[in-house]
Amino acid sequence: MLLQFAVENVLSFKERTVLSMMAAPHVSHKERDVIRTPVGDVLRVAAIYGANASGKSNLCQALWWAKMLIRSGTPKGEAVRAQPFRLSKTHLVQPSVVECEFLINDTRYSYGFKISSELVHEEWLLADGETLFERSFQQFDVASIGESEKRTTFVEFVAQGTRPNQLFLFEASDRNVHELESVWSWFDLHLGQIDPNTELTDEFARLVAKDGRLRHFATQLLANADTGVTHLGFGHDSAELAAIEKRVDAGEVVDQSERTAAIDAAERFELRLMHESDDGSAIPFELELESDGTKALLRLAPVWAVLVGTFGLRLVVDELDRSLHALLTRHLIESFLRSEPANGSQLLFTTHDTSLLDLALLPADSFWLAQKDHTGASTIYSLSEYKSGQMQQLREQVSKGYMQGRFGAVPTLGDPGLLAGQDGT
């Protein structure tokens, strides 16, 4: 599970900024709020608030950027997809820094790197405070990785073959250094993200069509949200393939690529959302006829099923409330909180929905606020950093206090009269 994520000189984060999922000792928590671990209580949920362009989405993107560098690497001959702070000429030419702390089978790992568009300046991995590998430019110390002298020699060989602009963790996975597989897999399999602009694809329809448990979960999710959808239906178009086969039977020569395309078309599942008519019959609706809220729920369905299941997933959702009613967003969060904490799943999301800013729903240390300073640099801070007396006084009206600007992280608005073509006087 995620314990801490830190960035420096990444996107709008100029200085070192830390999001901690460790529960604050002075904050009261319900059993559902935390995961009990040997290193302390870990929060299950983090919600990030802030004005538009405050850096909320950038924090999500920074985590995803790091995952992509670890998971997919940098193609040969290409520059690193660097993301430095662009409003400072000094920082623009300096490397970006990312560090992630997480728990795997009660072992606390700390992995990080310092990287620019040209090369990896530093990279490191610690396990319970002990260095597993360390890198400074092309100087590697990997002596603690190999399970035997032979394996250590192999790992050193892989390290020396790592390109200057490639992360060693990616190279190690690509070259089957199984000693680091659990760390690489944590990023690849256990860290997921949903972007608000993610499109529903044919692959999604095929996945739901072939997985009965997921189909049931998605149906229940849509039904509980009062979308009017009773169940999911699927079809695929074989007309094109039938036409090709007819031509073959007639002795006509058919190009193989044309036949392959027709087979692909025949196997392409088309999602149908079934509604009940006034006479009780099922009426199929194409996806484009559904509301944005229904589409948002469908995007969430596959990962939410994993989130509340037994696999264990760290899910990052940018704009969780996009196109969703406030009560529905709250319902989703509560459904996650009712799932078993022992699965280790965590939810990190950004939102503008102030109705969720409720200490009856989540503890104060689960709420984070993003704000930009006069230089355009973002910072984040936790609601738990405010005095307990102040929080107790506002306990029933935290959202109201936030909207009044008591905690910062709200937009500074100009005169509305200017937008109406008036002089504001």
N, C-alpha and C positions, 0 to 999 in steps of 0.2 A: 504493500500500500504506500501511497505517497505521504511523505513526512514533511518535505519542504521543497520549494522550487525557487531558485534565485536567478536573476538576470542582471546584466550590466552592459550598457551600451548596445541594447537590442531594441529596435523599433523606437518607441517613444520613451523608453526607460534609459535615461542617460547614466544615472548613478545606480549603484547596487540596490536592488529592490527584492524583498523576500516575501513570499507567500508561505506561511507556516500552517500546516494542518495539525500541529500538536495542540492539544487542548490546553487552554490557559488555566493554571492552577487555581486562580481566584474566582473562576466562573463556575456556577453550578450547572451540572449536566444531568440530563435524564439518561437512562440506560440506552435508549435508542439513538442518542446523539453521538456516541463515541464507540470506538473499537478498542477493547482492552488488549494491550501488547506488552511485551517485556520492556520496551523502551518508554512506556507511558501511554496515556490515553490519546487516541488519534481521532480527530474529527471526521465524521462521515460526509459532511456537507460544507461547502464554502460558497457563499453568494456574494457576487461583486457588483456594487452599485457605483454610479458616477454619472456625470454629465456626458453628453455626446462628445466624442473625440477626447475623452479623459484618459483613455488607455485600457479600458476594460477588455475590449476585443484583442488589443495588442498582447495582453498577457496570455490569452488563449493561443494566439498565433505564435508567440515565442515558444511555448511549450510544444506546439505542433511542428514548428520549424526544427527544433532540436530533435524531435522524434524522426522526422524525415531524413535528417543528416545521418542519424544512427541506423535507421532502417534501410534506406535506399542508397546512402552514400553520395559521392560526387562523381559523375561520369568522367571517364578519362578524357583529357583535353578541354574540359570545361572548368570555369572558375567556381569557387564555392558560392552558393547563394547567400551571401552575407546580408545582414540586416542591421547595420549600425545606426545610431542616432544621427539624423541628417541635418539637424538644426545647429550643429556645432562643427566648425571646420576641423577642430582638434579631434573630436570624437569620430568624425567621418573616416579618418585614416587610422583609427585605433581598432584593435580586435574586439569582438564581442565575447562576453563571458556568460556561460550557462552552467549551473550546478543543480543537480537533482539528488535529493536524499529519499530513499525508499526502503521498504522492508520486504525481504523475501525469506520465508520460513524462519522468522525470528532473527535473521541476520540483517544488520543495518548497513546499507550500502550508500556510498557517496560517490557519484560519478559527475565529472564536469569536464569542460573544455574551454579553451580560449582560441578563437578562430577569426581569421580575416578572409577576404575574397581570394587571397593568394595561397594561404597555408594555415596549418594548424600550429599555433604557437605553443600551446600546452594541452595536455590531456591527462586525466588521472582517474583511478578507481580505488576506493578504500572499502574494506569490509570490517565492520566493528572497530574502526580506527586504524586497522593495519593496511598498509599500502599493498595492493595487488599489482598494480602497474602504474608507472609514471613516465611521462613523456615531456621533453623539452625540445621543441622543433623536431629534429630527426634522431635525437638521442633517447633511447628507450631503456627503461629498467623493468623487465618483465619476469625477473627471476622467481617471484613468488607465485607464478601462475601454474607452471607445469606440475603434473602429478608424479612425474619421474624425471630423471635426467634426460631421457630421450624426448619426453614431451616438452620439457623446458627448452631444449635445443630447437624443437620444431616451432614453438611459440616465438623464440628469438628470431628464427628465420622469417616467420610471418611479419614480425614487427619491422625487420629491416626491409622487407618488400613493400611496406605501406608507403604510398605516395605522400609527398609533403602536404597535399591539400585533402587528404583522406583521413577520416577518423579511424583510429586503430580498432575501436570496438566494432565498427562495421566490417573492417578487413578481417578481424578475428572470426566473426560470424560467417563471412563469405568463404573463409579458408578452413572452416570446421574446427576452430579452437573450442571444443565442447566445454572446456572449463569455464568459459564466459557465456555460454549459451543461455543460462537462466537470467543473466543481466540483460542481454540483448532482447530476449523474449519478453521481458517485463515491459519494455518500450513498444515492442512490435505487437504483442497480443493482449496485454493488460492495460494499455493506455489508448482510449478511444476518444474521438471528437466528432461533434456534429456542428456543421456550419449552417447558419440560417438560410444560406443560398444553395444548399445541397439539393440537387435534383433527384427525383425518384426515377430510377432507370429500369430497363427491362430486366437487368440482373436482380433488382429488388423483387420484382414480380415473380421471377423464377425461384428465388430463394423462399419467398412466402408460400408459393404454390407447392413446393416440394417438401417443406418442413411443416408437418401437421401441428406440432406444439407451438411453433411461431405463429402459424395461421390462427390458431385458437386464441393466442395471447393478443394478437393484433385485433381480432374480432371483438374480444372482450374490452380492449382499450377503447375502441371506437364506440361500442355500445354504452359503456360507462360514461362516455363523454357526451352522450345524447346527440350524436351526429346524425341519427336516422339510419345509419348503416346496420343492417341485420347480419350480414355475413359477406365474405369475400368470394368472388368468382373469378375464374381464369379461362381464357380461350387462347388459341393460337391459330394463325392464318396459314392454311395449307394450300390455298388456291394457286399460288404461284408455283409451288412444287408440282401440283397436279397438272398444271399447264405444261411444264417442262416434260413430265413423264408422258404426257399425251403426244408431244412432239417426238419423243424417243420411240414410242410405239409406232408412230407413222414413218419411222425410218429417217427422220431428220437428224442432222448432226448438231449436237448441243455442246457448246463450249463448257469445259469443266468448271471454270470460275463462275459461269452463269448458274450451273447446277448447284454449286456450293452455296452461292448466295440464296438460292431458292430454299435449300435445306435449312439454312440459318433463319430465314423468314418463317419457315414452318415451325421451327422450334422456339420462336420468340413468343413468350407468354404476354398476353394482354390482360392487365388487371381490370376487373369489373367490381365495382362496389354495389352491392345489392341492397335495394330499399324495398319496403313493403308498400304495395298500392292499397287503395281503399277497398279492393275486393279480396285482399289477403295474398295476392300473387307477388312474386319477386320480380322487381324491375331493375335491370342493370344500368348503372351510371358509369360512363367513362370518367377517368381520373380528372380530365380537364373540366368536368362539370361540377366537381366537388369544391368545397370552400377551402381557403388557404389553411384554416384551422385543421380540417380533416387531413390535408396533405402533411401538415406539420406533425400530426400524431402518427401518421404512417411512417414518416422519416424516423421518428423516435422509437417505433415499435421494436425493431430488431435489437437495438442496443439496450433498450429499457428491459426487455425480456432477460438479457444477460445480466443487467445491473441488479435486478431483484432475484436472480437465480443463485446458483451455487458456485459459478466459475470465478467470480471476483474480477471486477473491472473498475478502472479509474476513468470516469466519463467526464469529458469537458464539453459543455454545451454553451455556445455563444448565443445570447438572446433566447433563453429558454421560453420566455413568454411570447415570442413572436407569433402573432395570429391566434393566440390562445386566450380564452377568458381567464380572468384572475382566479376564479374558483377552480378552474380546471388545472391551472398551473400549480396551485396549492395542493390539489388532489394528487397530482403526479409526485410531488415532493413527499407528501404523507404516505403514498403507496411505497415509496422507496424506504422511508424511515420505518415502516412496518415490516420490511424484509429483515432477514437474519443478519445482524451485524458481523457475525463470525465469518461470513463469506468475504469480508475485506473490501467490498465495493465502496467506492466513494463518488460523490457527485460534486463537480465544480461548475458553476454556471454564472453567466452575467445576466442582468435584468434591469429593467426600469420599473418593474411592478412594486410599488411601495407598499401594497397590501401584504406582501410577503415579509416586510420588515417588521416582524412580530416576534417578540421573545417567547411567546407561547408556542411558536412553531419551531424556532431554532435558537440556540444560545447566542449570546453576544459575540463570542469569538468566531462564530460561523459567518458573521457579516463583515465584509471588507468594502472599503471605499477607495475609489480611484480618483485622483485629482492631478491636474497639470499646474505647474508653476509658471511664472512670467517668462521663462525661457522655452516653454513648450515641452518640458520634461515631465513625465508621469511619475507619481509615487502612489503607493497603496498603504493603507493602514487599517487596523481592525477596530471594530466598534468596542471591543473589550479594553482598548487602551484608554477609554474615558473613565472617569472616576465612578466607582460603584454607586455612590450616592446620587450622582446625576442620572445614571441609568435607572436606578430604582425610582427616582422621581418621575421619569418619563416612561416607566415600564409599559403602561397601557397606551402610550402615545408616541412610541419611538418613530413611527413613520411620519407623524405630524412634526416632530422635532427635526427630522431629516429634511422635510420639505421647507421648514422655516430656516434652514441653513445652519442649524446648531452643530452639525458634524462636518460641515464642508461638503465637498464633492457634489455640488449642485451648480448648474450654469449661472453665469452672471449675465443677465439679460439687459438689452438696451430698451430704449423707449418704444413701446408698441405703436405709438403715434407715427413714428417714422415709416413703419411698414404700411401704414394706411395713407401715406402721402401727405401727412401733416407735419408741421414743424415741431410738434411736441410741446409747445408752450400753451 
